[in-house]
Amino acid sequence: MPRPLVIGNGKILINFDDKLRLRDLYYPFVGQLNHVGGHFCKMGVWASGLFNWLDEDVWQRRLRYRPESLVTDIFANNDRLRVEVRIADGIHQRDNIYLKKVSVRNRHSEAREVRLFFHHDFTINETEVGDTAVYDPRLNAVYHYKRNVYILANGKTPEQGIYQYSIGIKRFNHAEGTWRDAEDGVLGGNAIAQGSVDSTISFRLLLQPDEEQTMYYWLCVGEKYSEVRKLNHYVVENDAEQLLKRVEVYWQGWVNKERQDFADLPSEVIDLYKKSLLIVKTQMDRQGAIIAANDTDILQFNRDHYSYMWPRDGALVALAMSMAGYDGTVASFYKFCSDVLTKDGYLLHKYNPDGSTGSSWHPFIYSGELQLPIQEDETALVLYSLWEFYTKSGQIEYCQELYASLIRPAASFMQKYVHHELNLPLPSYDLWEERCGIFTFTCSAVFAGLQAAAHFAKLFGDEKRYTRYHTSANQIKEAMLRHLYDEASGRFLRGIYVRNNGEIEKDYTVESSMYSLFAFGVLPADDPRVIRTMEAIQQKLCVRTNVGGYARYEGDYYFKISDDLEQIPGNPWLISTLWIAEWNIAKAQSLHDLREPLATLLWVCQQAMESGVLPEQIHPLSGEPLSVAPLTWSHSTLVMTVVKYTEKYRQLQHVQETLYASGGTAI
């Protein structure tokens, strides 16, 4: 199930599902550890003897964000209870405090009492063994703890704090949990439990007919009791309403720190652009890891998740954020990569947010031969995006610090990791992590990475290395034109495979990632060879349903929906579709030529959830989100495309104005 609402501050991340349940609480790293993992915390309402949890179908829900912020804007209506609820959620931008504002309107013709219940199903450090939940009368609060993680829950109404509480056993020895205790509107008051435990707290509002009142609820997360007690005191003393307003103002300032000319883009595209910046920010850990996605429902499919730092995703996300003016936000990513780089100069498949090596399916043995279990594009893309980071930020001292620890060893590895007969990078796994070979995308990335290393060498006066890196990049480009461009088909191949007997097998599969040819500077966007390649992508990967969009490659099997490959070559991916838009932008010669990429941006807006969250891929028939949501890569690619669109619009507009001024013909 996608996560339509995500909030975070770089150390704590909280995700909600479409039924308003808190599904993920990550701490102390974004993506690690999940203290709810697989279960959920939820809110319920009792009125006039009737009770409903907010995840029940009797509620009508609207899930959005407040404008230009990471504060939610939720509305829920229940005709059975005759109650309306408005909710705003936010996480303090500095401290690990989750704040929730709940405004309740009594739609009944009589005055009555309304009770709100908050259920906590925490699984601290991702295991239910050895947890403790306790009511603390000194704070009138409940907290859960185990070892170095404490989660304190509290709140207040206009009249009082917690009204009732209950702590008990869950999912053990036939115990369902304290959420059952809540459904009669009264909590039993058990003060402590250990093992597999949960807790529920309630608050009471006395409402006149059509009256609305507001209460506040918060969670404080820390390493020890004294820390969460101090955070709780901070909320009480500073007023939850004021703190939530500060959160909203902070994010509005952050997302508007770069005054950007949005050209002729319509408001819905601008709005999604800003939401994408904010959502990308929630997926970035303060220690540098940029996480691919944190939707744990993907566990249902393969018992693993996307809460890893893929250097590929991270580099392309960092590239987009730098181009949007948020270079300071991604600076720590490159230090992270420097710290985890192997002694031989390459990056591994993926990493956990704390820098430890992530799970992998890349073997050391392929076709009976020893190989490195890597995707070489991941190492190359980090250098490529680092150079773009430098050109946007001008942080020469920071890049100088990385020259010896990251740039030089990575460039040296790429120079050596070459097939000496073909002069192309040795086989490694493709960007989709599915097959091992020599691919156009990987080669394009290595070309760009070596070029970036050459630029840095020249910047730092290292002429010998500049010559070596620059020469190696050009040799790879020449070899790409010789071995990866197919004269017979008039376009580039996805890749080639060098068999054990030395024979070369060509892979003619049409593949969206070949956009890398122009995106990474191997050839111009209007080169005839690139044009024919991109036209083949448009022809072969177009999803010919009412949903539209473009697939990753012909016959894509991941979350496959249809066997009708003529109409549905694969599910439409947002990044694949936006790469087509990037090509149309790159080769545009007039403002008129920008109509098609603009239409693509509007298409992406249509695929977004009501909240603005973008998934990885779309169901080709229903248009529903597939796989994980939000996918950081989807949002960053939207950011990248908008930046490229506005830059190209300004260039073409300047040309047009110059022509008008000289008496020429408009373009």
Disulfide bonds with the S-S distance in Angstrom:
none
